[in-house]
Amino acid sequence: MMVATDEHTEYRDGNGFIAEIIRTDRRKTADLRVEDGAVSIIVPRHVSLEKIDQILACKRPWIKEKLALHREAAPANGKVFVSGEAFPYLGRNYRLKVEQGPFAPVRLVQGRLVVQVPQGSEQPHMVRNALVRWYKRQAEQKLAEKVARYAPIVGVKPHGVGIKTFRSRWGSCTVHGKLEFNWQIMMAPNRMVDYVVIHELCHLIRHDHSPEFWKEVARVMPEYGECRMWLKMNGERLRV
């Protein structure tokens, strides 16, 4: 199995899928997950790669079944994940460039989304998974920055920011004051992302959609109605 690193992240080639290794001091056993068609394994920090390979090999039939189920359930979007296809990021389209070789995560280089994956029938799925991971990583960084920027303006202090996959919404505010955002919002124009962040921050003041809530949103973003309408009209297109 080939290994690639993306700063603090390791990957293993599972022969038909790529597994992201997440090391942590908070676990004593391995936790294998298949989410959004991407495989990750959370392990104690000092677990060897040999042990990780053993787990992946043992669980390979289960992983492949989960990946197949995800592909069947995913809505068709016409993407084939080959070089030249365009994918939006903060409202601007970037062309995909697929290179052959041991897996390497997506990089944004000179206006192109460059990803390296092994050749074979599973290549499109690996490319999609790499793109999903990239969007999620951008979401973690950009949304945290936007929350930090707008929270003082709204006048609130959220208790954390998380990234999730929602089927029919762009964000949520938990009863504990944590904000959670749909990573796919990163495909929308930058101002739409601002609106979603401001919307959820305002829920820390009013946990409803009353006239008072919308007044809070309008105080920070007077043109929020245009952003809200844009997302209603275009949201279905923001898919990988």
N, C-alpha and C positions, 0 to 999 in steps of 0.2 A: 504494500500500500504506500502510495506517495504522500508526502506531507507538504503542506504549504502553510505559511504563516502570514497573517495580516495584522501587523503590529502585535497585539496581545492575544490574537486568536490563532488556534491551530485547526487544521482540517485533515481528515483521513478519507482516502478513496475507498469506498465500500463495494466496488465493482458494480456499478449501476446507480450509485448514489454517492453524494458527498456528505460526510458527517462533520459538523462543527463541534469542536471540543471546547467545553467551558469548564475551566478549573476553578474550584472554590474551596475555601476553608470551612464552609458551613455545611458540608455534606460528608458523611462517612461511607455512603454507598453510591453506586452509579445510578443515574436517572436518565433513561432514554426517551426522547420526545420526537414526534413527527407532527410539526405544525406548519400550516400554509404550504405543504408539500416539501418542507425542508427538514432535514434530520439534524438533531443536536444531541449530544451526550454530556451531561453534567456530572463531573467526577471530583473526588477529593484531589487536592492540588498535586500530590506526589504520585498518583497512579501512573504506572508505566504505559507506554504506547502499546506494548505487547498485550497487556491486560485489556486495554481498550479495543484492540483488534479482535481479541477473543470474544468480547461481548458483542461487537458488531457482527462477527461471523455467526455467532449463535443466534442472534436475533434477526438475521438477514431475511428469512421468509416473512416474519411479522412486519419488518420495515417495508419490504416490497409490496406487501398487501395494503398497508396503510397509504403508501404513495399512489398505488393504483386506484384506490378508493377516492383519494383526493382529486386525481385527474378526472375521474368520471363525474364527480360532483361539481367541479369548477365550471363556471359559466364560460361559454365560448367567446373569445375576444378576437379571433382571427390572427393572433400572433403565432409565428412559427419559430421565433428566436434564432434568427440568422443574421449575419452581417448586413448592415444597411437599414434594418428596421429602426424606426424612431420610437423613443420612450421619453415621456415628459418628466421633467424635474423642476419644481417651482415654476411651472408654466412655460418653460423653454424645452424644445425637443432636442434630444441628443441621439446621435446614430450609434447603433450597437456594432461592435467589432468583435467577432468571435475568433479566437486563436486556438490552435490545437496543441495539446501537451498536457502535462500534469496540472491538476486543478489549481487555479490562482484566482482569488476573489476579484470582483469588479473594481476597476479603477477608472476615474474620470480623467482622461488624458487628451488635451488639446481638443476639447469639445466632443470627444467620443467616449462611450462606455465600453471599456475594453475588458473582456473576460477570457480566461484560458481554461479549456475543459478537454478531457479525453475524447477522441473520435469514437463514434458508435451510435447505436439506435437511441441510447438514453441521453444523447447530447442536448437536445432541446430542453428536456426537463432539468438537466443540470444548469443550463444557462438561465432558465427561469428562476430556479432556486437561488442562484448567485445574485440575480437582480433583486429578488425579494430581500435577501440578507442585506444588500447594499442600501435599498430604500429604508429598511428598518434602522440601519446604523445612522443614516442621515437624519431620520426622524428623531432618534434619541438625542442627537446633538442639537439640531436646529430648533426642535420644539422646546427643549430645556432652555435654550437661549431666549426664545420668544417669551416663554413664561416669566423668566427673570426680568425681561424688559418691561412687560406689560403689567405684572402684578402690582408694582408700586403705583402705577397710574390708576388701576382699578381700585387699589386700596385694600388688597387682601394678601394673605400669606398661605399659599397652598402647602399641603403636607406631602409633597412628592409629585413626580411626573413619571408616567408609565406609557409604554407603547403596546398596543394590542391590535387584534384583528376584529373589527366589527363588521357585521353584514349590512347594516342599514343606518349607521350613524357615524359621525366623524369624531366624536369625543364623548366623554362622560365625566361627571364629578361625583366621587363616592361620598357616602355619609361621613367618612373620616377626613374629607378635605383633600383627597388625592385626585389629581387630574390624569385621565387616561385618554390617549389619542389613537385614532386609526392611522397606521403608518402610510396608508395609501393617499392621505391628504397631501403628501409630499409631491404628488404629481400635479396638483393644482397650482395656479398662479400664486405668487408670494402673498398677495393681499388677501386671498381666500384663506390661506393658512393663518394669517394674522386674525381674521374674523373668528375662526374656530377657536383659537387660543383665547381671545377676548371673551367669546361666548361662554366658554367653560369657566374662566376666571370669575365672570359675573354670577355664575351659579353658586359661588361661595358666599355671595350676598343674598341672592334669592334662588332657592332651589326649586324653581318652577318656571313657567313661561308666561307669567302674569304681565300686565302692562308695566308694572314697576320694574320687572326684570329687563324688559326691552328698553326702558328708559336708561337703565344702567349701561346697557350695551351702546345705546346711541350717544351717551355722554362721552365715551371713549372713541367710538367709531360712528360718526353721524351717517355715513353711507352704508351701514351694515345691510340694509335691505337689498342693495345691488349684489353684494357678496352672497347673501342667503339665496337669492334667486339664481345666481350663476351656479351654485352647487346643486340646486334642485334640477336645473336644466342639463348640467354636464356631469354630475356625479357618477353616473353609470359608466362613463367612459374612462374613469380613473381606475383602471385595473391592469395588473401585470399578467 
